[in-house]
Structures are given as structure tokens and as C-alpha cells.
Amino acid sequence: MTTLSPSERAIYIKLSFKLRNTSYSAVARQEGLAPTTVAAVARGTVRSERVERIISRIVERSPNELWPERYDDKENAMV
């Protein structure tokens, strides 16, 4: 996967959710989160390691692939 800009990443995540017949709201309900939190993390306006990992699991990409500026090669969150 090539490095995506934040806006491209948000589109990629949203389309990946649609392809998997899910939505930010559905994921939020399952995980006990506000839908706006999931959407904000997907857009990159808010950072949450927990939500980033949930999103990466759903779209079947590692956190490092989706947010290379936030995770090292071993998928450890960087400060």
C-alpha cells in the first residue's frame, strides 16, 4: 500500500467500511464509542490508538500501513 495523504486515507477507510457492509456508527455501537469518535479518527482529526487499531482490523491493514507517521514497523505507537 502506498502512503496516502490524510484525505485519501479517510476516503480509503470509508470505502473499505462500505465494502465490508459496515459503518462508523455500527462499529461505534459494537465498541461502545461515539460515532463521531470513529469518524474523527478515520479523518485524522483525532488520535486514539484503540480506535486506530479497531479501524485497521476492520480494513485488514496494519496500523503502520494506515498511519505510517504514527506507528513504527513493529506496530508500536510512536509519540
KEDOTOR-576795 format. One record per atom (N, C-alpha, C, O): residue in one letter; y negated, x, z negated. Coordinates in steps of 0.05 Angstrom, whole numbers, padded with zeros to 5 digits, always signed. Example, Ala and Ser with C-alpha at 12.3 -4.5 7.8 and 13.67 -1.06 7.14 Angstrom:
<pts>
a+00114+00264-00156 a+00090+00246-00156 a+00066+00264-00156 a+00066+00285-00169 s+00045+00257-00142 s+00021+00273-00143 s-00001+00258-00157 s-00023+00268-00161 
</pts>
This chain:
<pts>
m+00024+00017+00000 m+00000+00000+00000 m-00025+00018+00000 m-00027+00036-00016 t-00043+00012+00018 t-00068+00028+00019 t-00086+00019-00003 t-00084-00003-00014 t-00105+00036-00010 t-00124+00030-00031 t-00143+00008-00020 t-00155+00010+00001 l-00146-00013-00036 l-00162-00036-00028 l-00188-00036-00044 l-00189-00026-00067 s-00209-00046-00032 s-00234-00050-00046 s-00230-00073-00066 s-00211-00088-00064 p-00247-00075-00086 p-00244-00097-00106 p-00243-00125-00093 p-00228-00142-00101 s-00260-00129-00072 s-00259-00156-00059 s-00234-00160-00043 s-00223-00182-00043 e-00224-00139-00030 e-00199-00141-00015 e-00175-00145-00034 e-00157-00160-00029 r-00177-00132-00057 r-00156-00134-00077 r-00154-00163-00088 r-00133-00174-00091 a-00177-00175-00093 a-00178-00203-00103 a-00166-00222-00082 a-00151-00240-00089 i-00172-00217-00057 i-00161-00234-00035 i-00131-00230-00034 i-00116-00249-00031 y-00122-00205-00035 y-00093-00198-00034 y-00078-00213-00057 y-00057-00224-00052 i-00089-00211-00081 i-00076-00224-00104 i-00075-00254-00100 i-00054-00266-00105 k-00097-00266-00092 k-00098-00295-00089 k-00078-00304-00068 k-00063-00323-00072 l-00077-00290-00045 l-00058-00297-00024 l-00029-00293-00033 l-00011-00308-00027 s-00024-00272-00048 s+00003-00266-00059 s+00011-00289-00078 s+00035-00297-00078 f-00007-00299-00094 f-00001-00321-00112 f+00007-00345-00095 f+00027-00359-00101 k-00009-00351-00074 k-00003-00374-00057 k+00024-00372-00044 k+00039-00391-00042 l+00030-00348-00034 l+00056-00344-00021 l+00079-00348-00040 l+00102-00355-00032 r+00074-00345-00066 r+00095-00349-00086 r+00093-00376-00100 r+00105-00381-00120 n+00077-00394-00087 n+00073-00422-00097 n+00065-00423-00126 n+00075-00439-00141 t+00046-00406-00133 t+00034-00407-00159 t+00004-00405-00157 t-00007-00402-00135 s-00009-00406-00180 s-00038-00406-00180 s-00048-00392-00206 s-00032-00388-00224 y-00073-00386-00207 y-00084-00375-00232 y-00080-00394-00255 y-00073-00386-00277 s-00084-00420-00250 s-00081-00440-00271 s-00053-00441-00281 s-00048-00443-00305 a-00033-00441-00263 a-00005-00442-00271 a+00003-00418-00287 a+00016-00421-00308 v-00006-00395-00279 v+00000-00370-00294 v-00013-00371-00321 v-00002-00364-00341 a-00038-00380-00322 a-00053-00382-00347 a-00038-00401-00367 a-00035-00394-00390 r-00029-00424-00357 r-00014-00442-00374 r+00012-00429-00385 r+00018-00431-00409 q+00026-00416-00367 q+00052-00403-00376 q+00047-00381-00396 q+00063-00377-00414 e+00025-00367-00394 e+00019-00344-00411 e+00001-00350-00434 e-00006-00332-00450 g-00009-00375-00436 g-00027-00382-00458 g-00055-00370-00455 g-00067-00363-00475 l-00064-00369-00431 l-00091-00358-00425 l-00109-00379-00412 l-00099-00400-00403 a-00134-00373-00411 a-00153-00390-00396 a-00151-00383-00367 a-00149-00359-00360 p-00151-00403-00349 p-00150-00397-00320 p-00173-00378-00311 p-00169-00362-00293 t-00196-00380-00324 t-00218-00363-00316 t-00212-00334-00323 t-00222-00316-00309 t-00196-00329-00343 t-00189-00302-00350 t-00172-00289-00329 t-00177-00266-00320 v-00152-00304-00319 v-00135-00293-00298 v-00151-00288-00273 v-00148-00268-00260 a-00168-00307-00266 a-00185-00304-00242 a-00204-00281-00244 a-00208-00266-00225 a-00216-00277-00268 a-00235-00255-00272 a-00221-00228-00270 a-00233-00209-00259 v-00197-00226-00281 v-00183-00201-00279 v-00175-00196-00250 v-00177-00173-00241 a-00166-00216-00236 a-00159-00213-00208 a-00183-00204-00191 a-00180-00188-00173 r-00207-00214-00198 r-00231-00206-00183 r-00241-00179-00192 r-00257-00166-00178 g-00232-00170-00215 g-00241-00144-00225 g-00266-00145-00242 g-00277-00123-00248 t-00275-00168-00249 t-00299-00170-00265 t-00294-00167-00295 t-00312-00162-00311 v-00268-00171-00302 v-00259-00168-00330 v-00234-00151-00329 v-00218-00153-00311 r-00231-00134-00350 r-00207-00118-00351 r-00190-00126-00375 r-00200-00129-00397 s-00164-00131-00369 s-00145-00137-00390 s-00118-00125-00381 s-00107-00134-00361 e-00109-00106-00396 e-00084-00093-00389 e-00061-00113-00388 e-00044-00113-00370 r-00061-00131-00408 r-00040-00152-00408 r-00040-00168-00383 r-00019-00172-00371 v-00063-00178-00375 v-00065-00196-00352 v-00060-00180-00326 v-00048-00190-00307 e-00070-00155-00325 e-00064-00139-00301 e-00034-00135-00297 e-00024-00136-00275 r-00020-00131-00319 r+00009-00127-00317 r+00023-00154-00309 r+00043-00153-00294 i+00013-00176-00319 i+00024-00202-00311 i+00020-00206-00281 i+00039-00214-00267 i-00004-00201-00271 i-00010-00204-00243 i+00007-00185-00226 i+00018-00194-00206 s+00009-00161-00235 s+00025-00141-00219 s+00055-00150-00218 s+00068-00145-00197 r+00065-00161-00239 r+00093-00171-00239 r+00096-00193-00219 r+00116-00194-00204 i+00077-00212-00218 i+00079-00235-00200 i+00077-00226-00171 i+00092-00236-00154 v+00059-00208-00165 v+00056-00200-00137 v+00075-00177-00129 v+00074-00167-00106 e+00092-00169-00148 e+00112-00149-00143 e+00101-00122-00134 e+00111-00109-00115 r+00080-00114-00148 r+00067-00088-00144 r+00063-00075-00171 r+00059-00090-00191 s+00063-00049-00172 s+00058-00036-00198 s+00028-00038-00204 s+00012-00041-00186 p+00021-00037-00230 p-00008-00037-00237 p-00022-00014-00222 p-00045-00017-00214 n-00009+00009-00220 n-00021+00032-00206 n-00027+00026-00177 n-00047+00035-00166 e-00011+00010-00164 e-00016+00003-00136 e-00040-00016-00133 e-00055-00014-00114 l-00042-00035-00152 l-00064-00054-00150 l-00091-00043-00161 l-00112-00048-00150 w-00089-00027-00183 w-00113-00016-00195 w-00110+00014-00199 w-00107+00023-00221 p-00110+00029-00177 p-00105+00058-00180 p-00126+00073-00196 p-00121+00094-00207 e-00150+00061-00198 e-00171+00073-00214 e-00167+00068-00244 e-00181+00080-00260 r-00149+00050-00251 r-00144+00043-00279 r-00118+00053-00291 r-00115+00054-00315 y-00099+00060-00273 y-00072+00068-00283 y-00064+00094-00270 y-00070+00099-00246 d-00051+00111-00286 d-00040+00136-00274 d-00014+00131-00260 d-00005+00108-00259 d-00002+00151-00249 d+00023+00148-00234 d+00046+00138-00251 d+00066+00128-00240 k+00045+00142-00277 k+00066+00132-00295 k+00060+00104-00306 k+00073+00095-00325 e+00040+00091-00294 e+00031+00064-00302 e+00020+00062-00330 e+00021+00041-00342 n+00009+00084-00340 n-00005+00084-00365 n-00034+00077-00360 n-00046+00088-00341 a-00045+00059-00375 a-00073+00052-00372 a-00091+00076-00379 a-00086+00090-00399 m-00111+00081-00362 m-00130+00102-00368 m-00154+00090-00380 m-00161+00067-00375 v-00168+00105-00397 v-00192+00096-00410 v-00215+00094-00391 v-00237+00086-00399 
</pts>
